[in-house]
Amino acid sequence: MNLAERLGFAPDDRVLILHADDVASSHASNAAAIECLEQGSLTSASILVPAPWFPEVAAYARDHPEADFGVHLTLTCEYDPYRWRALTDRSAAPGLYDEQGYLWHTVGQAVEHISVKEAELELRAQIETALAAGIDVTHFDTHMGTVVQPKFMELFVSLGLEYGIPVFIFRADQERLRDSGMGYYWSALEPQLRRMDEARFPVLDHILVNTLECPPEEKEAHFKSLFADLWPGLTHFLIHPAKPSDEVSAMTESAPLRAQDYELFRDRSMAEELARLGIHTTGYRQIRDAYRSGALKS
């Protein structure tokens, strides 16, 4: 049974989570995600807890407990002119910090320098900070894919199981990973899938994540093509919306791509396209609540 079936959908139903990453990275990302959730087509989003604009979105989440927000667990900060630090003190986890005193720029640097114990201290701090801020956390996912690297994957799944909160892990097999150039993940992923299945924990069927690089003028057609070719089961589709601003333009060369994500999902047109294709949408709250209540089918 795929995850969509476990949630009560038919075996051939196509179900989509429409998700915003990088909330709290800027005021522009907060404003865009909130608008796309309230008035547009998005169903879920995740928050960078160490990022400077966390307090703004935390206040919104407290005032809107129905909003579907997860924690965008992060061990990296990729930007050059704009950085954030770990929540864990450097004396307790020196491996979290680069030479300038910030989180590492790249996934490779984070994997090389951060121990699993140091990662656990920081990821717990991010989760507990979100919960203490009043956010009803619906899921855990990963900034830049760092915490689903083989070194940290067991920890990531363990945190999901401990908190009873779904995690961003999908049901890949060895051949599927090998065909995508990620065959080295299998030895780490396979035992975690077994753990999750033994606990009757939800596991995503598919993910669509490489959406930021597509040129702005091609995005609408590309996304609609992805939706038309969607597989049966539950798919996590992510974008990085941010309103156009000098702030985001100074942060990253991807500012125009993020602005286009916002333009495409700020209204109901994408949701209407999905309905036309017969595709259902959901968020992580439904998954989390079904798991916690025992309503998630086996």
Secondary structure, 3 states (H helix, E strand, C coil): CCHHHHCCCCCCCEEEEEEEEEECCCHHHHHHHHHHHHCCCCCEEEECCCCCCHHHHHHHHHHCCCCCEEEEECCECCCCCCCCCCCCCCCCCHHHCCCCCCCECCHHHHHHHCCHHHHHHHHHHHHHHHHHCCCCCCCEEEHHHHHHCHHHHHHHHHHHHHHCCCECCECCCHHHHHHCCCHHHHHHHHHHHHHHHHCCCCCECEEECCCCCCCHHHHHHHHHHHHHCCCCEEEEEEECCCCCCHHHHHHCCCHHHHHHHHHHHCCCHHHHHHHHCCCEEECHHHHHHHHHHCCCCC
